[in-house]
Amino acid sequence: MNFSYWEIKSWLTNVDFTIVGSGIVGLNCALHLKNQFPKAKILVLEKGMLPQGASTKNAGFACFGSLSEILDDLKTHSTDEVLKLVEKRVKGLKLLRKTLGDQAINFQQLGGYELFSENDTKLFESCLSHKKTINKLLKPIFRDDVFSVKDNIFNFNKIKEDYIFNQFEGQIDTGKMMEALLQKVQSQGIKILNNIAVENFSEDSNFIKIKTNQFEFSSSKLFIATNGFASLLLQEQVMPARAQVLITKPIDNLNIKGTFHLDKGYYYFRNIDNRILLGGGRNLDFKTEETSKFGETEIIQNKLEDLLKTTILPNETFEIDYRWSGIMGVGSKKRAIVKQVSNHVFCGVRLGGMGVAIGSLVGQELAQLLD
Ligand SMILES: Cc1cc2nc3c(=O)[nH]c(=O)nc-3n(C[C@H](O)[C@H](O)[C@H](O)COP(=O)(O)OP(=O)(O)OC[C@H]3O[C@@H](n4cnc5c(N)ncnc54)[C@H](O)[C@@H]3O)c2cc1C
């Protein structure tokens, strides 16, 4: 099919900024570029019919690290790095809430709970013994104790009788958040083209030539926000990591409210619309889950169902309504890569399991690389 003169003129000529990926990072980058350069022609290219990575697939935890996660991070990162990351997650969440508003994303600060399996005494005791030190470490950021101990008020089974509670943790409605973000971007005259996969690009002294699965065109600058798919376009250290999820049908009188982390965060669940959404289990089969292909596996889905039956909803009958997966981008360091790659190319990728929290900020930082 040939494009018409009008199509070429309105959509594909004199493009100032092209963004690859319409996830939380790409869309925030687009918004900030528009803010910095109101007259710029901005085009977002997205390979999926909807955003098709992690931003519409995640669990919607507005979190900045459970106690065991922070202790774990301290083993591989300096105290300063860990603090900076927590601070970034807090700042990012503030920015997300400011950009879209609490109502639009259904933000609720119901608190977060860390649960410990009944036979995980070592981890449980280690967390208890470090609670005070970590609270002190985080005091400058939160001005109050973050972690406290709570009884098993939700009557979960096969876990230690105490939880570690985080009063600052919240949750959002992921679908509403992405809907609001897409609307905001489009209302500012930024164009999004779906079902367009960028295959490669080449750089000239003044512009970038971009080849997609449908057409070729030129842009003054290129911003790559493809997270788990980054290694297809960039030489950066980003590995894909698939994460599987399921959700129950609505359950009458469900009293579980909040966000929950189990087994060092390898499993996570929350309430949403009288349902339980549960994800995790990558640790059962890391090798298979190191993929950018969507899909569910028996070993992980069975384990998730088993956890629902034995631990989370031991006294309820429930049915599974939907199952899905999303693709994250991870690396040896828990730090996003936000940088200028070449004269006219920039990237903001590798958000791990933290993109709800840091995605808005990473998008902003990516746009600001042009200042
Ligand atoms: C199951 C699951 C649960 C999660 N839970 C949480 C949570 O509770 N809290 C939290 O903070 N984080 C969570 N995360 C992580 C969070 O969702 C991600 O970090 C965040 O969405 C990353 O945003 P992004 O914009 O960088 O990437 P993405 O949302 O993956 O966006 C990248 C986009 O680029 C597109 N793309 C890729 N390649 C191309 C190409 N060549 N051409 C065109 N388009 C392309 C993709 O289709 C995709 O839409 C979770 C992730 C998953 C998968």
The ligand as an SDF file (V2000), in Angstrom:
LIG
                    3D

 53 58  0  0  0  0  0  0  0  0999 V2000
    3.3950   -9.2800   35.8010 C   0  0  0  0  0  0  0  0  0  0  0  0
    4.0940   -8.0250   36.1830 C   0  0  0  0  0  0  0  0  0  0  0  0
    3.8500   -7.4500   37.4260 C   0  0  0  0  0  0  0  0  0  0  0  0
    4.4700   -6.2580   37.7770 C   0  0  0  0  0  0  0  0  0  0  0  0
    4.1130   -5.6500   38.9430 N   0  0  0  0  0  0  0  0  0  0  0  0
    4.6270   -4.4290   39.2360 C   0  0  0  0  0  0  0  0  0  0  0  0
    4.1930   -3.7390   40.3870 C   0  0  0  0  0  0  0  0  0  0  0  0
    3.2970   -4.2120   41.0850 O   0  0  0  0  0  0  0  0  0  0  0  0
    4.7760   -2.5390   40.6960 N   0  0  0  0  0  0  0  0  0  0  0  0
    5.7550   -2.0050   39.9160 C   0  0  0  0  0  0  0  0  0  0  0  0
    6.2770   -0.9340   40.2470 O   0  0  0  0  0  0  0  0  0  0  0  0
    6.1570   -2.6320   38.7700 N   0  0  0  0  0  0  0  0  0  0  0  0
    5.6190   -3.8220   38.4250 C   0  0  0  0  0  0  0  0  0  0  0  0
    6.0040   -4.4430   37.2770 N   0  0  0  0  0  0  0  0  0  0  0  0
    7.0150   -3.8030   36.4370 C   0  0  0  0  0  0  0  0  0  0  0  0
    6.4310   -2.6720   35.5740 C   0  0  0  0  0  0  0  0  0  0  0  0
    5.2290   -3.0750   34.9860 O   0  0  0  0  0  0  0  0  0  0  0  0
    7.4600   -2.2940   34.5060 C   0  0  0  0  0  0  0  0  0  0  0  0
    8.6850   -1.9690   35.1190 O   0  0  0  0  0  0  0  0  0  0  0  0
    7.0120   -1.0910   33.6710 C   0  0  0  0  0  0  0  0  0  0  0  0
    5.7230   -1.2910   33.1540 O   0  0  0  0  0  0  0  0  0  0  0  0
    8.0080   -0.8570   32.5540 C   0  0  0  0  0  0  0  0  0  0  0  0
    7.5140    0.1780   31.7380 O   0  0  0  0  0  0  0  0  0  0  0  0
    8.2350    0.4820   30.3560 P   0  0  0  0  0  0  0  0  0  0  0  0
    7.4920    1.5820   29.7240 O   0  0  0  0  0  0  0  0  0  0  0  0
    9.7010    0.6470   30.5840 O   0  0  0  0  0  0  0  0  0  0  0  0
    8.1190   -0.8740   29.5440 O   0  0  0  0  0  0  0  0  0  0  0  0
    6.8660   -1.5610   28.8360 P   0  0  0  0  0  0  0  0  0  0  0  0
    5.6090   -1.2920   29.5450 O   0  0  0  0  0  0  0  0  0  0  0  0
    7.2410   -2.9760   28.6120 O   0  0  0  0  0  0  0  0  0  0  0  0
    6.7800   -0.7840   27.4730 O   0  0  0  0  0  0  0  0  0  0  0  0
    7.6540   -1.0390   26.3970 C   0  0  0  0  0  0  0  0  0  0  0  0
    6.8120   -0.9800   25.1420 C   0  0  0  0  0  0  0  0  0  0  0  0
    7.6610   -1.0470   24.0090 O   0  0  0  0  0  0  0  0  0  0  0  0
    6.9880   -1.7680   22.9990 C   0  0  0  0  0  0  0  0  0  0  0  0
    8.0250   -2.2410   22.0730 N   0  0  0  0  0  0  0  0  0  0  0  0
    9.0330   -3.0920   22.3270 C   0  0  0  0  0  0  0  0  0  0  0  0
    9.8100   -3.2530   21.2630 N   0  0  0  0  0  0  0  0  0  0  0  0
    9.2720   -2.4830   20.2760 C   0  0  0  0  0  0  0  0  0  0  0  0
    9.6350   -2.2260   18.9160 C   0  0  0  0  0  0  0  0  0  0  0  0
   10.7170   -2.7800   18.3570 N   0  0  0  0  0  0  0  0  0  0  0  0
    8.8530   -1.3930   18.1840 N   0  0  0  0  0  0  0  0  0  0  0  0
    7.7500   -0.8080   18.7410 C   0  0  0  0  0  0  0  0  0  0  0  0
    7.3730   -1.0200   20.0160 N   0  0  0  0  0  0  0  0  0  0  0  0
    8.1380   -1.8460   20.7770 C   0  0  0  0  0  0  0  0  0  0  0  0
    6.3100   -2.8880   23.7620 C   0  0  0  0  0  0  0  0  0  0  0  0
    5.2470   -3.4710   23.0260 O   0  0  0  0  0  0  0  0  0  0  0  0
    5.8440   -2.1590   25.0210 C   0  0  0  0  0  0  0  0  0  0  0  0
    4.5350   -1.6790   24.9290 O   0  0  0  0  0  0  0  0  0  0  0  0
    5.4180   -5.6520   36.9040 C   0  0  0  0  0  0  0  0  0  0  0  0
    5.6840   -6.2490   35.6600 C   0  0  0  0  0  0  0  0  0  0  0  0
    5.0260   -7.4060   35.2940 C   0  0  0  0  0  0  0  0  0  0  0  0
    5.3040   -8.0230   33.9450 C   0  0  0  0  0  0  0  0  0  0  0  0
  1  2  1  0
  2  3  1  0
  2 52  2  0
  3  4  2  0
  4  5  1  0
  4 50  1  0
  5  6  2  0
  6  7  1  0
  6 13  1  0
  7  8  2  0
  7  9  1  0
  9 10  1  0
 10 11  2  0
 10 12  1  0
 12 13  2  0
 13 14  1  0
 14 15  1  0
 14 50  1  0
 15 16  1  0
 16 17  1  0
 16 18  1  0
 18 19  1  0
 18 20  1  0
 20 21  1  0
 20 22  1  0
 22 23  1  0
 23 24  1  0
 24 25  2  0
 24 26  1  0
 24 27  1  0
 27 28  1  0
 28 29  2  0
 28 30  1  0
 28 31  1  0
 31 32  1  0
 32 33  1  0
 33 34  1  0
 33 48  1  0
 34 35  1  0
 35 36  1  0
 35 46  1  0
 36 37  1  0
 36 45  1  0
 37 38  2  0
 38 39  1  0
 39 40  1  0
 39 45  2  0
 40 41  1  0
 40 42  2  0
 42 43  1  0
 43 44  2  0
 44 45  1  0
 46 47  1  0
 46 48  1  0
 48 49  1  0
 50 51  2  0
 51 52  1  0
 52 53  1  0
M  END
$$$$
